[in-house]
Amino acid sequence: MVHRPITVVIVGMLFILAGCLGIAYHVKDFSQPDSKLSELIWVLVIRLLGVMCGVLLFLRVDWARWLAVIWLLYHVIIGALHSKSEMFVHIGLLIVVTVLLFLPVSSAYFRYKSQK
């Protein structure tokens, strides 16, 4: 399989977009006097990890699928600390993303190794 399946494109773009928007949203927090630097750095690392997941999915890195699932699972846990509705939204996203990344067409894409 040479072409990237639409399922991988959708999930990869979702992770890149979520990571970039999260970074843009939290950059303003650095100028807040009451912000904790260690917490801000942790949030930015998590957001960069999301971007990295999306990029690695496009680069056909198989373990990036698991990293994406773990990233979303982390957000389910964080969402549960905020509100039930946020947790349920993240659970829904986790289910959809997991199904899309482990469909047979997606799995075949990650198994395929191009010969150079």
MIKOL-311041 format. One record per atom (N, C-alpha, C, CB): chain; atom name; x, y, z. Coordinates in nm, 3 decimals, padded with zeros to 5 digits. Glycine has a CB too. Example, Ala and Ser with C-alpha at 12.3 -4.5 7.8 and 13.67 -1.06 7.14 Angstrom:
residues 2
PT:mol:atom:X:Y:Z
PT:A:N:01.319:-00.569:00.780 $
PT:A:CA:01.230:-00.450:00.780 $
PT:A:C:01.320:-00.330:00.780 $
PT:A:CB:01.131:-00.447:00.905 $
PT:A:N:01.285:-00.225:00.708 $
PT:A:CA:01.367:-00.106:00.714 $
PT:A:C:01.290:00.003:00.787 $
PT:A:CB:01.408:-00.060:00.572 $
***
This chain:
residues 116
PT:mol:atom:X:Y:Z
PT:A:N:00.085:-00.118:00.000 $
PT:A:CA:00.000:00.000:00.000 $
PT:A:C:00.089:00.124:00.000 $
PT:A:CB:-00.096:00.000:00.122 $
PT:A:N:00.076:00.203:-00.104 $
PT:A:CA:00.159:00.321:-00.119 $
PT:A:C:00.090:00.445:-00.064 $
PT:A:CB:00.196:00.341:-00.265 $
PT:A:N:-00.038:00.455:-00.085 $
PT:A:CA:-00.111:00.577:-00.048 $
PT:A:C:-00.156:00.573:00.097 $
PT:A:CB:-00.232:00.596:-00.138 $
PT:A:N:-00.153:00.689:00.157 $
PT:A:CA:-00.195:00.705:00.296 $
PT:A:C:-00.348:00.699:00.302 $
PT:A:CB:-00.141:00.840:00.356 $
PT:A:N:-00.404:00.612:00.388 $
PT:A:CA:-00.550:00.605:00.399 $
PT:A:C:-00.608:00.733:00.459 $
PT:A:CB:-00.591:00.484:00.485 $
PT:A:N:-00.729:00.763:00.422 $
PT:A:CA:-00.796:00.884:00.470 $
PT:A:C:-00.810:00.881:00.622 $
PT:A:CB:-00.935:00.899:00.403 $
PT:A:N:-00.822:00.762:00.680 $
PT:A:CA:-00.834:00.752:00.826 $
PT:A:C:-00.709:00.805:00.894 $
PT:A:CB:-00.860:00.607:00.868 $
PT:A:N:-00.593:00.774:00.839 $
PT:A:CA:-00.466:00.821:00.897 $
PT:A:C:-00.451:00.971:00.874 $
PT:A:CB:-00.345:00.745:00.836 $
PT:A:N:-00.495:01.019:00.759 $
PT:A:CA:-00.488:01.162:00.729 $
PT:A:C:-00.574:01.240:00.829 $
PT:A:CB:-00.534:01.190:00.585 $
PT:A:N:-00.695:01.193:00.852 $
PT:A:CA:-00.787:01.262:00.943 $
PT:A:C:-00.729:01.266:01.085 $
PT:A:CB:-00.925:01.193:00.944 $
PT:A:N:-00.684:01.151:01.135 $
PT:A:CA:-00.633:01.145:01.271 $
PT:A:C:-00.503:01.224:01.284 $
PT:A:CB:-00.611:00.999:01.314 $
PT:A:N:-00.414:01.212:01.186 $
PT:A:CA:-00.289:01.288:01.189 $
PT:A:C:-00.313:01.438:01.192 $
PT:A:CB:-00.203:01.252:01.070 $
PT:A:N:-00.402:01.485:01.107 $
PT:A:CA:-00.435:01.628:01.104 $
PT:A:C:-00.502:01.671:01.234 $
PT:A:CB:-00.525:01.660:00.984 $
PT:A:N:-00.587:01.586:01.290 $
PT:A:CA:-00.653:01.617:01.417 $
PT:A:C:-00.550:01.639:01.528 $
PT:A:CB:-00.750:01.504:01.456 $
PT:A:N:-00.450:01.552:01.534 $
PT:A:CA:-00.348:01.565:01.638 $
PT:A:C:-00.260:01.687:01.616 $
PT:A:CB:-00.261:01.440:01.643 $
PT:A:N:-00.222:01.713:01.493 $
PT:A:CA:-00.141:01.831:01.464 $
PT:A:C:-00.219:01.958:01.497 $
PT:A:CB:-00.096:01.833:01.316 $
PT:A:N:-00.343:01.963:01.457 $
PT:A:CA:-00.428:02.079:01.483 $
PT:A:C:-00.451:02.098:01.633 $
PT:A:CB:-00.561:02.065:01.410 $
PT:A:N:-00.484:01.990:01.703 $
PT:A:CA:-00.509:02.000:01.848 $
PT:A:C:-00.383:02.046:01.921 $
PT:A:CB:-00.556:01.864:01.905 $
PT:A:N:-00.269:01.992:01.882 $
PT:A:CA:-00.144:02.033:01.946 $
PT:A:C:-00.110:02.178:01.921 $
PT:A:CB:-00.031:01.946:01.899 $
PT:A:N:-00.122:02.220:01.797 $
PT:A:CA:-00.089:02.360:01.761 $
PT:A:C:-00.185:02.459:01.827 $
PT:A:CB:-00.092:02.378:01.609 $
PT:A:N:-00.313:02.428:01.825 $
PT:A:CA:-00.410:02.516:01.889 $
PT:A:C:-00.388:02.523:02.040 $
PT:A:CB:-00.553:02.470:01.858 $
PT:A:N:-00.354:02.409:02.100 $
PT:A:CA:-00.326:02.406:02.243 $
PT:A:C:-00.204:02.490:02.278 $
PT:A:CB:-00.305:02.264:02.290 $
PT:A:N:-00.101:02.481:02.195 $
PT:A:CA:00.020:02.561:02.218 $
PT:A:C:-00.014:02.709:02.206 $
PT:A:CB:00.132:02.523:02.118 $
PT:A:N:-00.087:02.745:02.101 $
PT:A:CA:-00.124:02.886:02.081 $
PT:A:C:-00.209:02.937:02.197 $
PT:A:CB:-00.199:02.903:01.948 $
PT:A:N:-00.298:02.853:02.247 $
PT:A:CA:-00.384:02.893:02.357 $
PT:A:C:-00.305:02.916:02.486 $
PT:A:CB:-00.491:02.786:02.379 $
PT:A:N:-00.207:02.831:02.513 $
PT:A:CA:-00.135:02.838:02.640 $
PT:A:C:-00.013:02.931:02.638 $
PT:A:CB:-00.091:02.701:02.680 $
PT:A:N:00.028:02.979:02.523 $
PT:A:CA:00.144:03.069:02.518 $
PT:A:C:00.116:03.196:02.597 $
PT:A:CB:00.179:03.104:02.372 $
PT:A:N:-00.006:03.244:02.595 $
PT:A:CA:-00.042:03.366:02.668 $
PT:A:C:-00.024:03.350:02.819 $
PT:A:CB:-00.186:03.404:02.638 $
PT:A:N:-00.030:03.226:02.867 $
PT:A:CA:-00.015:03.201:03.011 $
PT:A:C:00.124:03.233:03.063 $
PT:A:CB:-00.048:03.058:03.042 $
PT:A:N:00.224:03.237:02.975 $
PT:A:CA:00.360:03.269:03.018 $
PT:A:C:00.370:03.413:03.069 $
PT:A:CB:00.458:03.247:02.903 $
PT:A:N:00.283:03.500:03.023 $
PT:A:CA:00.289:03.640:03.066 $
PT:A:C:00.208:03.666:03.194 $
PT:A:CB:00.239:03.730:02.955 $
PT:A:N:00.135:03.566:03.241 $
PT:A:CA:00.056:03.581:03.363 $
PT:A:C:00.147:03.572:03.485 $
PT:A:CB:-00.056:03.473:03.370 $
PT:A:N:00.137:03.667:03.577 $
PT:A:CA:00.227:03.666:03.694 $
PT:A:C:00.203:03.549:03.790 $
PT:A:CB:00.211:03.795:03.770 $
PT:A:N:00.081:03.495:03.792 $
PT:A:CA:00.052:03.386:03.886 $
PT:A:C:00.069:03.247:03.825 $
PT:A:CB:-00.089:03.401:03.937 $
PT:A:N:00.124:03.240:03.705 $
PT:A:CA:00.143:03.111:03.637 $
PT:A:C:00.262:03.036:03.695 $
PT:A:CB:00.163:03.132:03.486 $
PT:A:N:00.245:02.906:03.706 $
PT:A:CA:00.354:02.820:03.752 $
PT:A:C:00.429:02.770:03.629 $
PT:A:CB:00.300:02.700:03.838 $
PT:A:N:00.556:02.802:03.621 $
PT:A:CA:00.637:02.769:03.504 $
PT:A:C:00.642:02.619:03.479 $
PT:A:CB:00.776:02.823:03.521 $
PT:A:N:00.654:02.539:03.583 $
PT:A:CA:00.663:02.394:03.564 $
PT:A:C:00.535:02.337:03.504 $
PT:A:CB:00.693:02.324:03.698 $
PT:A:N:00.419:02.389:03.545 $
PT:A:CA:00.292:02.344:03.488 $
PT:A:C:00.279:02.386:03.343 $
PT:A:CB:00.174:02.401:03.569 $
PT:A:N:00.321:02.507:03.312 $
PT:A:CA:00.315:02.555:03.173 $
PT:A:C:00.405:02.472:03.082 $
PT:A:CB:00.354:02.702:03.165 $
PT:A:N:00.523:02.441:03.130 $
PT:A:CA:00.614:02.359:03.050 $
PT:A:C:00.554:02.221:03.027 $
PT:A:CB:00.752:02.347:03.119 $
PT:A:N:00.494:02.163:03.131 $
PT:A:CA:00.431:02.032:03.116 $
PT:A:C:00.319:02.037:03.012 $
PT:A:CB:00.376:01.984:03.252 $
PT:A:N:00.235:02.139:03.017 $
PT:A:CA:00.126:02.154:02.920 $
PT:A:C:00.182:02.166:02.778 $
PT:A:CB:00.039:02.277:02.954 $
PT:A:N:00.287:02.245:02.761 $
PT:A:CA:00.346:02.261:02.628 $
PT:A:C:00.411:02.132:02.579 $
PT:A:CB:00.448:02.374:02.629 $
PT:A:N:00.472:02.057:02.668 $
PT:A:CA:00.531:01.928:02.629 $
PT:A:C:00.421:01.833:02.582 $
PT:A:CB:00.610:01.865:02.748 $
PT:A:N:00.310:01.829:02.654 $
PT:A:CA:00.198:01.743:02.615 $
PT:A:C:00.144:01.785:02.479 $
PT:A:CB:00.084:01.748:02.721 $
PT:A:N:00.131:01.915:02.456 $
PT:A:CA:00.082:01.965:02.326 $
PT:A:C:00.181:01.933:02.214 $
PT:A:CB:00.057:02.117:02.333 $
PT:A:N:00.309:01.949:02.240 $
PT:A:CA:00.411:01.914:02.140 $
PT:A:C:00.408:01.764:02.110 $
PT:A:CB:00.551:01.955:02.188 $
PT:A:N:00.379:01.685:02.210 $
PT:A:CA:00.366:01.541:02.191 $
PT:A:C:00.250:01.509:02.097 $
PT:A:CB:00.347:01.471:02.326 $
PT:A:N:00.143:01.585:02.108 $
PT:A:CA:00.030:01.569:02.017 $
PT:A:C:00.068:01.600:01.873 $
PT:A:CB:-00.085:01.659:02.059 $
PT:A:N:00.142:01.709:01.855 $
PT:A:CA:00.190:01.744:01.720 $
PT:A:C:00.281:01.633:01.668 $
PT:A:CB:00.265:01.880:01.721 $
PT:A:N:00.370:01.585:01.755 $
PT:A:CA:00.462:01.479:01.716 $
PT:A:C:00.386:01.353:01.675 $
PT:A:CB:00.558:01.447:01.831 $
PT:A:N:00.279:01.320:01.746 $
PT:A:CA:00.197:01.204:01.709 $
PT:A:C:00.145:01.219:01.566 $
PT:A:CB:00.079:01.187:01.807 $
PT:A:N:00.090:01.335:01.537 $
PT:A:CA:00.036:01.358:01.403 $
PT:A:C:00.141:01.345:01.295 $
PT:A:CB:-00.029:01.494:01.395 $
PT:A:N:00.256:01.404:01.318 $
PT:A:CA:00.365:01.399:01.219 $
PT:A:C:00.413:01.255:01.202 $
PT:A:CB:00.482:01.489:01.263 $
PT:A:N:00.431:01.184:01.312 $
PT:A:CA:00.479:01.045:01.304 $
PT:A:C:00.377:00.952:01.238 $
PT:A:CB:00.512:00.994:01.443 $
PT:A:N:00.249:00.982:01.253 $
PT:A:CA:00.148:00.904:01.181 $
PT:A:C:00.165:00.922:01.031 $
PT:A:CB:00.006:00.946:01.225 $
PT:A:N:00.192:01.044:00.988 $
PT:A:CA:00.215:01.070:00.846 $
PT:A:C:00.343:01.002:00.796 $
PT:A:CB:00.222:01.220:00.820 $
PT:A:N:00.439:00.987:00.885 $
PT:A:CA:00.567:00.925:00.848 $
PT:A:C:00.563:00.773:00.861 $
PT:A:CB:00.679:00.982:00.934 $
PT:A:N:00.446:00.719:00.889 $
PT:A:CA:00.425:00.574:00.890 $
PT:A:C:00.499:00.504:01.004 $
PT:A:CB:00.469:00.515:00.757 $
PT:A:N:00.508:00.570:01.118 $
PT:A:CA:00.573:00.512:01.236 $
PT:A:C:00.466:00.437:01.314 $
PT:A:CB:00.643:00.622:01.325 $
PT:A:N:00.480:00.305:01.322 $
PT:A:CA:00.375:00.221:01.379 $
PT:A:C:00.345:00.253:01.525 $
PT:A:CB:00.413:00.077:01.367 $
PT:A:N:00.447:00.275:01.608 $
PT:A:CA:00.422:00.299:01.750 $
PT:A:C:00.355:00.434:01.775 $
PT:A:CB:00.552:00.292:01.827 $
PT:A:N:00.350:00.520:01.675 $
PT:A:CA:00.282:00.649:01.690 $
PT:A:C:00.132:00.628:01.712 $
PT:A:CB:00.305:00.738:01.566 $
PT:A:N:00.078:00.517:01.660 $
PT:A:CA:-00.063:00.487:01.686 $
PT:A:C:-00.087:00.468:01.835 $
PT:A:CB:-00.108:00.361:01.608 $
PT:A:N:00.002:00.395:01.901 $
PT:A:CA:-00.012:00.371:02.044 $
PT:A:C:00.013:00.499:02.123 $
PT:A:CB:00.085:00.262:02.089 $
PT:A:N:00.107:00.579:02.079 $
PT:A:CA:00.133:00.706:02.145 $
PT:A:C:00.010:00.796:02.137 $
PT:A:CB:00.255:00.776:02.082 $
PT:A:N:-00.057:00.796:02.022 $
PT:A:CA:-00.179:00.876:02.005 $
PT:A:C:-00.290:00.829:02.099 $
PT:A:CB:-00.228:00.870:01.860 $
PT:A:N:-00.304:00.698:02.113 $
PT:A:CA:-00.406:00.644:02.203 $
PT:A:C:-00.373:00.681:02.348 $
PT:A:CB:-00.416:00.490:02.189 $
PT:A:N:-00.247:00.670:02.386 $
PT:A:CA:-00.205:00.707:02.522 $
PT:A:C:-00.227:00.855:02.547 $
PT:A:CB:-00.058:00.670:02.546 $
PT:A:N:-00.196:00.939:02.447 $
PT:A:CA:-00.215:01.083:02.458 $
PT:A:C:-00.362:01.114:02.486 $
PT:A:CB:-00.169:01.154:02.328 $
PT:A:N:-00.451:01.048:02.413 $
PT:A:CA:-00.594:01.072:02.435 $
PT:A:C:-00.641:01.015:02.568 $
PT:A:CB:-00.676:01.010:02.321 $
PT:A:N:-00.586:00.902:02.608 $
PT:A:CA:-00.621:00.845:02.738 $
PT:A:C:-00.582:00.941:02.851 $
PT:A:CB:-00.553:00.709:02.758 $
PT:A:N:-00.467:01.004:02.838 $
PT:A:CA:-00.424:01.105:02.934 $
PT:A:C:-00.528:01.218:02.941 $
PT:A:CB:-00.285:01.162:02.895 $
PT:A:N:-00.580:01.258:02.825 $
PT:A:CA:-00.680:01.365:02.822 $
PT:A:C:-00.814:01.320:02.880 $
PT:A:CB:-00.700:01.414:02.679 $
PT:A:N:-00.846:01.192:02.870 $
PT:A:CA:-00.967:01.140:02.936 $
PT:A:C:-00.952:01.159:03.087 $
PT:A:CB:-00.991:00.990:02.901 $
PT:A:N:-00.835:01.125:03.140 $
PT:A:CA:-00.810:01.137:03.284 $
PT:A:C:-00.814:01.284:03.327 $
PT:A:CB:-00.674:01.075:03.321 $
PT:A:N:-00.748:01.371:03.251 $
PT:A:CA:-00.751:01.514:03.283 $
PT:A:C:-00.893:01.569:03.271 $
PT:A:CB:-00.655:01.593:03.189 $
PT:A:N:-00.965:01.524:03.169 $
PT:A:CA:-01.103:01.567:03.152 $
PT:A:C:-01.191:01.527:03.268 $
PT:A:CB:-01.159:01.512:03.024 $
PT:A:N:-01.165:01.408:03.324 $
PT:A:CA:-01.243:01.361:03.439 $
PT:A:C:-01.219:01.450:03.561 $
PT:A:CB:-01.206:01.215:03.473 $
PT:A:N:-01.102:01.509:03.570 $
PT:A:CA:-01.074:01.600:03.681 $
PT:A:C:-01.146:01.733:03.666 $
PT:A:CB:-00.925:01.624:03.693 $
PT:A:N:-01.181:01.768:03.543 $
PT:A:CA:-01.249:01.896:03.518 $
PT:A:C:-01.401:01.881:03.525 $
PT:A:CB:-01.209:01.952:03.382 $
PT:A:N:-01.455:01.796:03.439 $
PT:A:CA:-01.601:01.777:03.438 $
PT:A:C:-01.635:01.646:03.369 $
PT:A:CB:-01.672:01.896:03.367 $
PT:A:N:-01.754:01.597:03.398 $
PT:A:CA:-01.798:01.471:03.336 $
PT:A:C:-01.817:01.489:03.185 $
PT:A:CB:-01.931:01.423:03.400 $
PT:A:N:-01.870:01.603:03.144 $
PT:A:CA:-01.893:01.623:03.002 $
PT:A:C:-01.761:01.625:02.924 $
PT:A:CB:-01.970:01.753:02.979 $
PT:A:N:-01.660:01.687:02.981 $
PT:A:CA:-01.528:01.690:02.916 $
PT:A:C:-01.470:01.550:02.907 $
PT:A:CB:-01.431:01.784:02.992 $
PT:A:N:-01.489:01.472:03.013 $
PT:A:CA:-01.439:01.335:03.013 $
PT:A:C:-01.510:01.253:02.904 $
PT:A:CB:-01.460:01.269:03.152 $
PT:A:N:-01.641:01.268:02.892 $
PT:A:CA:-01.715:01.190:02.793 $
PT:A:C:-01.678:01.229:02.650 $
PT:A:CB:-01.865:01.208:02.814 $
PT:A:N:-01.652:01.356:02.628 $
PT:A:CA:-01.607:01.399:02.495 $
PT:A:C:-01.474:01.332:02.461 $
PT:A:CB:-01.593:01.553:02.489 $
PT:A:N:-01.382:01.330:02.557 $
PT:A:CA:-01.252:01.268:02.532 $
PT:A:C:-01.264:01.116:02.518 $
PT:A:CB:-01.156:01.303:02.645 $
PT:A:N:-01.356:01.054:02.590 $
PT:A:CA:-01.378:00.910:02.573 $
PT:A:C:-01.428:00.882:02.432 $
PT:A:CB:-01.480:00.858:02.678 $
PT:A:N:-01.521:00.964:02.385 $
PT:A:CA:-01.570:00.948:02.247 $
PT:A:C:-01.459:00.963:02.146 $
PT:A:CB:-01.679:01.050:02.217 $
PT:A:N:-01.375:01.065:02.164 $
PT:A:CA:-01.261:01.084:02.073 $
PT:A:C:-01.165:00.966:02.079 $
PT:A:CB:-01.187:01.214:02.106 $
PT:A:N:-01.141:00.917:02.200 $
PT:A:CA:-01.051:00.803:02.218 $
PT:A:C:-01.102:00.681:02.141 $
PT:A:CB:-01.035:00.770:02.368 $
PT:A:N:-01.231:00.654:02.151 $
PT:A:CA:-01.289:00.539:02.081 $
PT:A:C:-01.278:00.556:01.930 $
PT:A:CB:-01.436:00.520:02.122 $
PT:A:N:-01.316:00.673:01.880 $
PT:A:CA:-01.313:00.697:01.736 $
PT:A:C:-01.171:00.689:01.682 $
PT:A:CB:-01.374:00.835:01.703 $
PT:A:N:-01.077:00.755:01.749 $
PT:A:CA:-00.938:00.755:01.702 $
PT:A:C:-00.878:00.615:01.707 $
PT:A:CB:-00.853:00.852:01.786 $
PT:A:N:-00.906:00.541:01.813 $
PT:A:CA:-00.853:00.405:01.824 $
PT:A:C:-00.907:00.317:01.712 $
PT:A:CB:-00.889:00.344:01.960 $
PT:A:N:-01.035:00.327:01.685 $
PT:A:CA:-01.094:00.247:01.576 $
PT:A:C:-01.031:00.287:01.442 $
PT:A:CB:-01.248:00.266:01.571 $
PT:A:N:-01.020:00.416:01.416 $
PT:A:CA:-00.964:00.461:01.287 $
PT:A:C:-00.819:00.418:01.269 $
PT:A:CB:-00.975:00.613:01.277 $
PT:A:N:-00.740:00.424:01.376 $
PT:A:CA:-00.598:00.391:01.363 $
PT:A:C:-00.572:00.241:01.355 $
PT:A:CB:-00.522:00.449:01.479 $
PT:A:N:-00.669:00.159:01.398 $
PT:A:CA:-00.647:00.015:01.397 $
PT:A:C:-00.740:-00.059:01.302 $
PT:A:CB:-00.663:-00.040:01.536 $
PT:A:N:-00.804:00.014:01.211 $
PT:A:CA:-00.878:-00.050:01.103 $
PT:A:C:-00.779:-00.129:01.017 $
PT:A:CB:-00.956:00.055:01.017 $
PT:A:N:-00.825:-00.234:00.949 $
PT:A:CA:-00.733:-00.311:00.865 $
PT:A:C:-00.658:-00.227:00.762 $
PT:A:CB:-00.809:-00.418:00.795 $
PT:A:N:-00.724:-00.128:00.704 $
PT:A:CA:-00.657:-00.045:00.603 $
PT:A:C:-00.546:00.039:00.668 $
PT:A:CB:-00.760:00.047:00.533 $
PT:A:N:-00.571:00.087:00.787 $
PT:A:CA:-00.469:00.165:00.858 $
PT:A:C:-00.353:00.075:00.901 $
PT:A:CB:-00.530:00.236:00.981 $
PT:A:N:-00.385:-00.041:00.953 $
PT:A:CA:-00.280:-00.134:00.996 $
PT:A:C:-00.193:-00.175:00.878 $
PT:A:CB:-00.342:-00.259:01.061 $
PT:A:N:-00.254:-00.198:00.763 $
PT:A:CA:-00.177:-00.234:00.644 $
PT:A:C:-00.084:-00.121:00.604 $
PT:A:CB:-00.271:-00.269:00.527 $
PT:A:N:-00.129:00.002:00.616 $
PT:A:CA:-00.046:00.118:00.583 $
PT:A:C:00.079:00.122:00.671 $
PT:A:CB:-00.126:00.248:00.600 $
PT:A:N:00.063:00.095:00.800 $
PT:A:CA:00.177:00.101:00.890 $
PT:A:C:00.269:-00.019:00.877 $
PT:A:CB:00.129:00.112:01.032 $
PT:A:N:00.218:-00.132:00.826 $
PT:A:CA:00.300:-00.249:00.803 $
PT:A:C:00.387:-00.236:00.678 $
PT:A:CB:00.213:-00.372:00.793 $
PT:A:N:00.338:-00.162:00.581 $
PT:A:CA:00.406:-00.151:00.452 $
PT:A:C:00.538:-00.076:00.467 $
PT:A:CB:00.316:-00.080:00.350 $
PT:A:N:00.643:-00.135:00.419 $
PT:A:CA:00.775:-00.071:00.419 $
PT:A:C:00.819:-00.051:00.275 $
PT:A:CB:00.881:-00.156:00.498 $
PT:A:N:00.838:00.073:00.238 $
PT:A:CA:00.881:00.099:00.100 $
PT:A:C:01.026:00.054:00.080 $
PT:A:CB:00.867:00.250:00.066 $
PT:A:N:01.053:00.007:-00.039 $
PT:A:CA:01.189:-00.036:-00.072 $
PT:A:C:01.259:00.077:-00.141 $
PT:A:CB:01.189:-00.163:-00.162 $
PT:A:N:01.377:00.113:-00.089 $
PT:A:CA:01.448:00.228:-00.143 $
PT:A:C:01.568:00.184:-00.221 $
PT:A:CB:01.490:00.323:-00.034 $
***
